[in-house]
Each structure stands twice: as C-alpha cells, then as structure tokens.
Amino acid sequence: MYAVLRQGGHQYGVQPGEVIQIEKLDTADDEIVLEDVLAVHDGETLTLGEPRVENAVVKAKVLRNGKAKKITVYKFKRRKGYSRKLGHRQPFTEIKILSIAVDGKELAAAN
C-alpha cells in the first residue's frame, strides 16, 4: 500500500507505519486526517486523482513539532566589500502514518 499526498506545497510518498516530517502544523499530540491525496496504489491497481483521489484519506498521528538543522545563507559580492551571513531553521511537524483509506474502506494500517 502506497499513497502520494500533498501538504504545505510539497508532495510526499507514504506507507503505513512510516514517520515523515512535513511543514509545520498548529496541532498538539493528536490524530490528523490528510485529505489531499493525489494517488493511491493498493498493491494491484494504481488510482490517480484529477487532481485528487475522491474520498481518499491518510490518517496520521502527530509525534512532535521541531526545527530542522540550521542552514547558512551567505551573500557576497566580490571587490565591493559586501558580505552578509544569515541563518535559518525551518519549523516542521513529525507525523507517523497510521492508515490509508479510500471510500471509507481502510486499505492498509500500520502494524
């Protein structure tokens, strides 16, 4: 079982039991339902959405909120005496995929 979902401007390929980091959500430790499912593969058939698969949901549990490692942004113009150094830490939400369901029928669940 495999699904492709869209969240926060990114697309993620997910399977039940998998832990992924997505764009930060304003939720505490609870279950969430992601409804923007673009494709579902149930082992035999591949269902593609136009643009989304109707009545398909991915259920997930929020594990934690955090910040990614710091990246350094360095701007420099040669021979002009200009340089600028900035840092950025992207906030994220870590989730565990619990199940993938289509039309209310659960196709796969995490073990």
Secondary structure, 3 states (H helix, E strand, C coil): CEEEEEECCEEEEECCCCEEEEECCCCCCCEEEECCEEEEECCCCEEECCCCCCCEEEEEEEEEEEECCCEEEEEEECCCCEEEEEEECCEEEEEEEEEEEECCEEEEECC
